Amino acid sequence: MPVRVGTRGSRLALAQTGTVIEKIRALGIEAEQKIISTQGDEITAVPLHAIGKQGVFVRALDDAILSGEIDCAVHSMKDIPAIRPSGLVTSAILPRDSPADFLAFSGPVSAVTVIGTSSTRRRAQLLRHDRDLEVKDLRGNVDTRIRKLNEGRYSAIVLAEAGLSRLGIRIPGERLPPEKFVPTPNQGTVAVVSRADPSLMELLSALDHPETRRDVAIERAVMEQVGAGCFTPMGIYCRGGHLIAEVLSLDGKRTERIEKNIGTLDEARVQGNALRARAGDLIADAYHTLGISL
């Protein structure tokens, strides 16, 4: 019986899942794809923070694994919330692609005045860079966002550089350096979540990249200690143990930032706690402004 691999139906999700299926088949094991619709895909007319809590792109796939409908699921790891259902494990983390954001626009950068993004982090970082910008909400898959840019609804949009690369899309614009525009935790990383079945976990472990797993584990440890959720503007990026983490106000006027070399998860948790203590008022303000209960 083939390994049943669940995925969202977007072109990017299908591309990522196709890569995982190719890797499984390279091990001499058959695999097949099954598309699962998620709440985040079905509701696109409102900002992400208005839909509900973290995991809007993940919960349906989790349920499909636990019910036995699929054996595993492929995710952009940044979409996976910190608190996970019992019985599920992250069996493989693929080598990380670019963690950076990409500002897509045509013409001179001086003509960029209205930028589209649904991310509070990206909005705050852009406003920190240039307070005269207008940042408007933008939802939808990569193709939809690019179409809206080409229609002139925005003078620029922000996309994950890794997603563009995986889709083979070349578009005018510029890379936003992750040291300055610190990405969301685990951006650029693909994860495979499965049942906690030893034989399935052993199979999928052949796809795992230990260096990427270490870096993203540090990012997640910091994220869990900060506890700001996906609504607070927060960037966390670790490469080779070098950690940069920041929390911003929604308007980008204030930032609390740490930059340290991290050797263990305990060290990462200490830094997360320190950042939480310094940024507690920013986190509370974000939740209050967005009308979300802490």
C-alpha positions as CSV (number, residue, x, y, z in Angstrom):
1,M,0.0,0.0,0.0
2,P,1.5,3.4,-0.9
3,V,2.2,6.1,1.6
4,R,-0.7,8.5,1.5
5,V,0.7,12.1,1.6
6,G,-1.7,14.9,2.4
7,T,-1.4,18.4,1.2
8,R,-3.3,21.7,0.7
9,G,-4.5,22.3,-2.8
10,S,-2.5,25.5,-3.6
11,R,0.1,25.3,-6.4
12,L,2.9,26.0,-3.8
13,A,1.7,23.2,-1.5
14,L,1.4,20.8,-4.4
15,A,5.0,21.7,-5.5
16,Q,6.3,21.1,-2.0
17,T,4.4,17.8,-1.7
18,G,5.7,16.7,-5.1
19,T,9.2,17.1,-3.9
20,V,8.5,15.0,-0.8
21,I,6.8,12.3,-2.9
22,E,9.8,12.2,-5.3
23,K,12.1,11.7,-2.3
24,I,10.0,8.9,-0.9
25,R,9.8,7.2,-4.3
26,A,13.6,7.5,-4.5
27,L,13.8,5.2,-1.5
28,G,11.9,2.6,-3.5
29,I,8.6,3.2,-1.7
30,E,5.4,4.1,-3.5
31,A,3.6,7.3,-2.5
32,E,0.4,9.0,-3.5
33,Q,-1.0,12.5,-3.0
34,K,-4.3,13.4,-1.4
35,I,-5.6,17.0,-1.3
36,I,-7.2,18.2,1.9
37,S,-9.0,21.6,2.1
38,T,-8.2,23.8,5.1
39,Q,-9.9,26.7,6.8
40,G,-7.1,29.0,5.7
41,D,-7.7,28.1,2.1
42,E,-11.5,28.4,2.2
43,I,-11.6,31.9,3.9
44,T,-9.6,34.4,1.9
45,A,-11.6,37.6,2.2
46,V,-10.4,38.6,5.7
47,P,-7.0,39.0,7.4
48,L,-5.5,35.8,8.9
49,H,-5.9,37.2,12.5
50,A,-9.6,37.5,11.9
51,I,-10.1,33.8,11.1
52,G,-9.0,32.4,14.5
53,K,-6.0,31.0,16.3
54,Q,-2.8,29.5,14.8
55,G,-3.0,26.5,12.6
56,V,-5.6,27.6,10.1
57,F,-3.6,25.8,7.3
58,V,-2.8,22.8,9.5
59,R,-5.8,21.5,11.5
60,A,-7.6,19.7,8.7
61,L,-4.5,17.8,7.7
62,D,-3.8,16.9,11.4
63,D,-7.3,15.5,11.6
64,A,-6.9,13.5,8.4
65,I,-3.7,11.9,9.8
66,L,-5.3,11.0,13.1
67,S,-8.4,9.6,11.4
68,G,-6.3,7.4,9.2
69,E,-7.4,9.1,6.0
70,I,-3.7,9.9,5.2
71,D,-0.4,8.7,6.6
72,C,1.5,12.0,6.7
73,A,1.2,15.6,5.5
74,V,3.5,18.2,4.0
75,H,3.6,21.7,5.5
76,S,5.4,25.0,5.2
77,M,6.9,24.6,8.7
78,K,6.1,28.2,9.6
79,D,2.4,27.3,9.5
80,I,2.7,24.6,12.2
81,P,1.6,26.0,15.6
82,A,3.7,25.3,18.7
83,I,1.0,23.2,20.5
84,R,0.5,19.9,18.6
85,P,-2.1,17.1,19.0
86,S,-1.0,14.0,20.7
87,G,-0.1,11.2,18.3
88,L,1.6,13.4,15.7
89,V,5.3,13.9,15.1
90,T,7.4,15.9,12.7
91,S,9.2,13.0,11.1
92,A,11.2,14.9,8.6
93,I,12.5,18.4,8.0
94,L,13.9,19.1,4.5
95,P,17.0,21.2,3.9
96,R,16.1,24.8,4.3
97,D,15.6,27.0,1.2
98,S,15.9,30.8,1.4
99,P,14.4,32.2,4.6
100,A,14.1,35.7,3.2
101,D,11.1,37.8,2.1
102,F,11.0,39.2,-1.4
103,L,9.6,42.6,-2.3
104,A,8.1,42.2,-5.8
105,F,7.7,45.3,-7.9
106,S,8.4,46.7,-11.4
107,G,9.9,50.1,-12.2
108,P,12.0,52.2,-9.8
109,V,11.8,51.4,-6.1
110,S,11.1,55.1,-5.4
111,A,7.7,54.5,-7.1
112,V,6.7,51.9,-4.4
113,T,4.1,53.5,-2.2
114,V,1.4,50.9,-1.6
115,I,2.5,47.4,-0.5
116,G,0.3,44.4,-0.1
117,T,0.8,41.8,2.7
118,S,-1.4,40.0,5.2
119,S,1.4,39.6,7.7
120,T,1.5,41.9,10.8
121,R,5.3,41.2,11.0
122,R,5.9,42.2,7.4
123,R,3.7,45.3,7.8
124,A,5.6,46.4,10.9
125,Q,9.0,45.8,9.4
126,L,8.1,47.8,6.3
127,L,6.7,50.7,8.3
128,R,9.9,50.7,10.4
129,H,11.9,51.0,7.2
130,D,9.7,53.7,5.7
131,R,6.9,55.4,7.7
132,D,5.4,57.0,4.6
133,L,4.4,53.6,3.0
134,E,0.8,52.5,2.8
135,V,0.5,48.8,3.7
136,K,-2.7,47.2,2.6
137,D,-4.1,43.7,3.4
138,L,-3.4,41.0,0.7
139,R,-4.6,37.4,1.0
140,G,-4.6,34.6,-1.5
141,N,-2.1,32.1,-3.0
142,V,1.1,33.2,-4.8
143,D,-0.5,33.4,-8.2
144,T,-3.5,35.4,-6.9
145,R,-1.1,37.9,-5.2
146,I,1.0,38.4,-8.3
147,R,-2.2,38.9,-10.4
148,K,-3.4,41.6,-8.0
149,L,0.1,43.3,-8.3
150,N,-0.1,43.1,-12.1
151,E,-3.6,44.6,-12.0
152,G,-2.2,47.7,-10.3
153,R,-3.9,47.2,-7.0
154,Y,-0.6,47.5,-5.2
155,S,2.8,49.0,-6.3
156,A,4.6,46.1,-4.6
157,I,3.8,42.9,-2.7
158,V,5.8,40.8,-0.2
159,L,6.3,37.1,-0.8
160,A,8.5,34.4,0.6
161,E,11.5,34.0,-1.7
162,A,11.5,30.2,-1.1
163,G,8.0,29.9,-2.5
164,L,8.9,31.8,-5.7
165,S,11.9,29.5,-6.1
166,R,9.9,26.3,-5.6
167,L,7.3,27.5,-8.2
168,G,10.0,28.5,-10.7
169,I,8.7,32.1,-10.7
170,R,11.0,34.9,-11.7
171,I,9.6,38.3,-11.0
172,P,11.1,41.8,-10.8
173,G,12.0,43.0,-7.3
174,E,14.5,42.7,-4.6
175,R,15.4,40.3,-1.7
176,L,14.8,41.7,1.8
177,P,17.9,40.7,3.9
178,P,16.8,38.4,6.7
179,E,19.2,40.1,9.1
180,K,17.1,43.3,8.7
181,F,13.7,42.0,7.8
182,V,13.9,39.1,10.2
183,P,11.6,36.3,8.9
184,T,8.9,34.5,10.7
185,P,10.1,31.4,12.5
186,N,10.9,28.4,10.2
187,Q,10.3,30.4,7.0
188,G,11.8,28.6,4.0
189,T,11.4,25.1,5.6
190,V,9.3,22.2,4.6
191,A,8.2,19.7,7.2
192,V,6.6,16.2,7.0
193,V,4.2,15.4,9.9
194,S,3.0,11.9,10.4
195,R,1.4,9.5,12.9
196,A,3.7,8.5,15.7
197,D,4.2,5.1,14.0
198,P,7.7,3.8,14.4
199,S,7.9,2.2,11.0
200,L,6.5,5.3,9.2
201,M,8.8,7.6,11.3
202,E,11.8,5.5,10.3
203,L,10.9,5.6,6.6
204,L,10.5,9.4,6.7
205,S,13.6,10.0,8.7
206,A,15.6,9.4,5.6
207,L,14.4,12.7,4.3
208,D,15.5,14.6,7.4
209,H,18.2,17.3,7.4
210,P,19.9,17.5,10.8
211,E,21.4,21.0,10.4
212,T,18.0,22.5,9.4
213,R,16.2,20.7,12.2
214,R,18.7,22.1,14.7
215,D,18.2,25.7,13.5
216,V,14.4,25.6,13.3
217,A,14.2,23.9,16.7
218,I,16.1,26.9,18.2
219,E,13.7,29.2,16.4
220,R,10.7,27.3,17.7
221,A,12.1,27.2,21.3
222,V,12.4,31.0,21.3
223,M,8.9,31.3,19.7
224,E,7.3,29.1,22.4
225,Q,8.9,31.1,25.2
226,V,7.9,34.4,23.8
227,G,4.4,33.1,23.3
228,A,3.3,36.0,21.2
229,G,1.2,33.9,18.7
230,C,1.0,34.5,15.0
231,F,-0.7,37.9,15.5
232,T,2.2,39.8,17.1
233,P,4.8,41.2,14.7
234,M,7.7,38.8,15.5
235,G,10.7,37.6,13.5
236,I,13.0,34.8,14.6
237,Y,15.9,33.5,12.4
238,C,18.7,31.1,13.3
239,R,21.5,30.0,10.9
240,G,24.3,27.8,12.2
241,G,23.4,28.6,15.7
242,H,23.4,32.4,15.3
243,L,20.0,33.7,16.5
244,I,18.3,36.9,15.6
245,A,14.9,37.5,17.2
246,E,12.7,40.6,17.4
247,V,9.2,41.7,18.5
248,L,7.8,44.9,17.0
249,S,4.8,47.2,17.6
250,L,2.1,47.0,15.0
251,D,3.1,50.3,13.6
252,G,6.8,49.5,13.5
253,K,7.8,52.4,15.8
254,R,9.2,50.2,18.5
255,T,11.4,47.1,18.4
256,E,12.8,44.7,21.0
257,R,15.6,42.6,19.5
258,I,18.2,40.1,20.6
259,E,21.2,38.6,18.7
260,K,23.1,35.7,20.2
261,N,25.1,32.6,19.3
262,I,23.0,29.6,20.6
263,G,24.4,26.2,21.4
264,T,21.5,24.4,23.1
265,L,17.7,24.5,23.3
266,D,18.0,25.6,26.9
267,E,20.0,28.6,25.8
268,A,17.3,29.4,23.2
269,R,14.6,29.2,25.9
270,V,16.5,31.6,28.1
271,Q,16.7,34.1,25.2
272,G,13.0,33.6,24.5
273,N,12.1,34.4,28.1
274,A,14.3,37.5,28.0
275,L,12.7,38.7,24.9
276,R,9.2,38.0,26.3
277,A,10.1,40.1,29.4
278,R,11.2,43.0,27.3
279,A,8.4,42.9,24.8
280,G,5.4,42.0,27.0
281,D,3.8,45.4,26.4
282,L,4.2,45.1,22.6
283,I,2.5,41.7,22.7
284,A,-0.3,42.9,24.8
285,D,-0.9,46.0,22.7
286,A,-1.0,43.9,19.5
287,Y,-3.6,41.6,20.9
288,H,-5.7,44.5,22.3
289,T,-5.5,46.4,19.0
290,L,-6.5,43.3,16.9
291,G,-9.3,42.4,19.3
292,I,-7.8,39.0,20.3
293,S,-7.8,37.6,23.8
294,L,-4.5,36.6,25.3
